Amino acid sequence: MWRFVIRRALFGLLVLWLVATTVFLLFFAGPADSVARRLAGPRAPQEVVNQIRDTLGLDRPLTQQYLGFLNKLLHGDLGTSFISQTPVSTLIMASLPATLWLVAGAAALWLTAGVTGGVICATAPRSLRDRLITVTVLAGISLPTFVLGIFMIFLALSVFPWLGLAPGPYIPPLEDIRGFFQVMIMPWITLAVVQAAVYVRLTRGSMLDTLGEDYIRTARAKGAPEHRVTYRHGLRAALTPVVTQFGVDIGALLGGVVVTESVFGLQGLGQLMIRSVRDGDLPVIIGAAVLAAAFIVVANILVDIAYSFLDPRVRLT
Amino acid sequence: MNVLEVRDLGVRFGEVPAVRGLGFAVAGGEVLGVVGESGSGKSAAVLAVLGLLPPKAVVTGSVRLHGRELVGAPDKELTALRGKALAMVFQDPLAALTPVHRVGAQIAEAVRVHQDLSRRQAWARAVELLDLVGIAEPARAARAFPHEFSGGMRQRVMIAMAVANDPDVLICDEPTTALDVTVQAQVLEVLRDARRETGAAVVFVTHDLGVVAGIADRVLVMREGRAVESGPVEEVFARPRMPYTRELLAATPRLDREAAVLRGVPRPPVPVLRVENLVKEYRRGVRVVDRVSLDIRAGETLGLVGESGCGKTTLLMEILGLAAPRHGRVVVFGRDTARLGRRDRLALRRDLQIVFQDPMASLDPRMTVHDILAEPLRMHRLPLDRVPELLRLVGLAPEHAARYPQDFSGGQRQRIAIARALALEPRLLVLDEPVSALDVRIRAGVVELLAELKARLGLAYLFVAHDLALVRRIADRVAVMYLGRIAEIGPAERVFSAPRHPYTRALLAAVPLPDPVAERARPRVPLAGETPSPAGPLTGCRFRARCPVYPGLPETARSRCAGEEPELEGQDGAACHHASGGAR
């Protein structure tokens, strides 16, 4: 197992290196003046362009710039934002908690609802309740996130104002736990509704396959009650594709939940990224991209480890 | 006193009837063999008894357990009976055990569902049951997962689970069909013990008349959902009243009779395939095929037999790959595969074709029969007008070319697969279990076709099969493989009538005869254990650990078996230091 983790971690580092290099080349390849101009924006005066060229050392050979970039990256130094003149790591650390809490809370909701819904559907395929659940979750996924978000804000402010629910800004749970929930519940539900549909469908399909297996019949032949057959013999084997999807989703969402964060005014990674792209704030873009890649790499390693716990036939090699 | 009584049982899937008006009764300690071909409704009938059919199946009639009606009984009542009074052993023990739970836990579950025991007590009972079904080191084995067990051991676990609550009725649905013949003999022995221990009434469903002859007291022959004939096993086998039963019995090849009808005509001994000291390794040092030598002459059938894991499929794939082996030599039609260029290899493929085991899986469902047969012709830029002739050659009508494989029955599909293999007019046909997926009556027809084609076209066959009685009918020479090596090779008649290697003798003894009197008169000495892994350290004779001769040998002779690997001399003999000169 440890050999597996180490090998996968090394492979993950390779991926991160490739991402960093690609981003670097995307922005820094080319003549010094045109790079500086690109960074400064089309309307910036020539002095600013010159200043950028000199402070970043764009005159140096590309290999030298690249080595300097990698060296800083390895020391965790992601550079300084052009716009706010604060270190990128500080900016990211400030935005990370909102995204982390948003994804964690929503994931707990959509995983529970998705798997439960999928199992309920699979145990009575083509029944009324199967159709009802399927239609409901499809409606959820068909609704654009911002529409759902705006609708929820409307409900919170106009119909149930006594609940005290409010859109952003993010409040850390240690500071004010009540405020934290009042801010987070709506984004959680919004993100979960969007995600749950996939999990219901996935669990339903996988569970139907598993319930058709011979060993399910064996469990019934033993005289095991139906709920035991479903959960003990069926669900665990059916979870593998769900876990795969879950890992991919968590990894991708931690990189920034752009729309949900925007609608609810949460200052998360998604917002940070959007802002830095709009402002051409290069160090922040690079930092956020590498971080997002890191989340995906780690999530995938965790998924593979989870497989070996779900299914003893899987060996980590 | 009948424990289980079935009257006028009917099963329908939608509009399609699977079982019609079936009736039978079984008394405690009695074994009823239910025999039929695929689609005869035998499995649907026994699943209906347990109420385990899918919800869309409609069950009518009456099933009584100790006089208590089960058809239409509430689910709760049936759940309470299942696994306690009514237990079942299923066919494929790999698919029938939950892969994610330890075998001990699965047996303990069966115990705890019906008995008020603590976790620890149930586990102890599971270990006890594993011991009862003959699993070595039961305490350790209980902690294993199903995939860590061999097929035979998994089926023992299934039986342990079935007898856990001392059932009144034990239903076995093809319990030995997925197993090798020596393992089948062991599992049948365990089932006999289980019946004795529990005194249960046993319903034994199978397509294998040999197995029924050995284990059943009474037999029920089914066809198209109905009972065709039933009676005491000796009577049905000796004096079958119905033509269908007679047909089934006639189509079943018998190992104890000479049947040279399908042998080839003698031809000049031109070798078409020569394999010399072929070795195939997976990973370092694990030899799946180890120094195998054999040859096939023009117009000859070499039967290759051996149990699963003996390396016969790997051997086939090595030959068919036409690539240079790591060790040894493969010479096809006088040409060494190590010295072939890409173009030569393609040309040589014309002469060497294969027919696979499962025609359902080996024919592309999206291609018409015409396309399937024309594809090899196109590949080799040959005229396509041979297609109708090919269909006629295998006994199908040329009009069938426009249809798809799924429009045909299993036997017809295998004929299409044979026609495809013959499209390029090969000289050597590799047949990998060509009839084992077919019903016995269909099987006889395909085997006859193969014999006829061989005689007409002068083909040579490399015929891989686990059905020894069948090999006896069709093979001119036989090679018996064990753990990557050839244990015995020789003319078919000699090998079957006077086997020299103890393994060959054990293999032949394990094949059940479709004759209750002869089968019960034979001494039952199942070969112990199962084929070990080729990854283990192999010194001396690799059959030694299971050999029935070895323990009785004097010390000096034993040390020779342990220290020196016996070699096969020539093309007629046995790789054994103590090969017997004759009688079984």
HADDOCK unambig.tbl for C-alpha pairs under 7 A between the chains (distance, minus, plus):
assign (segid A and resid 214 and name CA) (segid B and resid 95 and name CA) 5.45 0.50 0.50
assign (segid A and resid 214 and name CA) (segid B and resid 96 and name CA) 4.69 0.50 0.50
assign (segid A and resid 215 and name CA) (segid B and resid 95 and name CA) 5.98 0.50 0.50
assign (segid A and resid 215 and name CA) (segid B and resid 96 and name CA) 3.96 0.50 0.50
assign (segid A and resid 215 and name CA) (segid B and resid 97 and name CA) 4.90 0.50 0.50
assign (segid A and resid 215 and name CA) (segid B and resid 98 and name CA) 5.24 0.50 0.50
assign (segid A and resid 218 and name CA) (segid B and resid 96 and name CA) 5.95 0.50 0.50
assign (segid A and resid 221 and name CA) (segid B and resid 82 and name CA) 5.40 0.50 0.50
assign (segid A and resid 221 and name CA) (segid B and resid 83 and name CA) 5.61 0.50 0.50
assign (segid A and resid 221 and name CA) (segid B and resid 87 and name CA) 6.62 0.50 0.50
assign (segid A and resid 221 and name CA) (segid B and resid 88 and name CA) 6.46 0.50 0.50
assign (segid A and resid 222 and name CA) (segid B and resid 82 and name CA) 5.69 0.50 0.50
assign (segid A and resid 222 and name CA) (segid B and resid 83 and name CA) 3.92 0.50 0.50
assign (segid A and resid 222 and name CA) (segid B and resid 110 and name CA) 5.44 0.50 0.50
assign (segid A and resid 223 and name CA) (segid B and resid 79 and name CA) 4.67 0.50 0.50
assign (segid A and resid 223 and name CA) (segid B and resid 80 and name CA) 5.93 0.50 0.50
assign (segid A and resid 223 and name CA) (segid B and resid 81 and name CA) 6.80 0.50 0.50
assign (segid A and resid 223 and name CA) (segid B and resid 82 and name CA) 4.50 0.50 0.50
assign (segid A and resid 223 and name CA) (segid B and resid 83 and name CA) 4.99 0.50 0.50
assign (segid A and resid 223 and name CA) (segid B and resid 113 and name CA) 6.79 0.50 0.50
assign (segid A and resid 224 and name CA) (segid B and resid 79 and name CA) 6.89 0.50 0.50
assign (segid A and resid 224 and name CA) (segid B and resid 113 and name CA) 6.09 0.50 0.50
assign (segid A and resid 225 and name CA) (segid B and resid 79 and name CA) 6.73 0.50 0.50
assign (segid A and resid 233 and name CA) (segid B and resid 98 and name CA) 6.38 0.50 0.50
assign (segid A and resid 311 and name CA) (segid B and resid 100 and name CA) 5.42 0.50 0.50
assign (segid A and resid 312 and name CA) (segid B and resid 100 and name CA) 5.95 0.50 0.50
assign (segid A and resid 313 and name CA) (segid B and resid 147 and name CA) 6.93 0.50 0.50
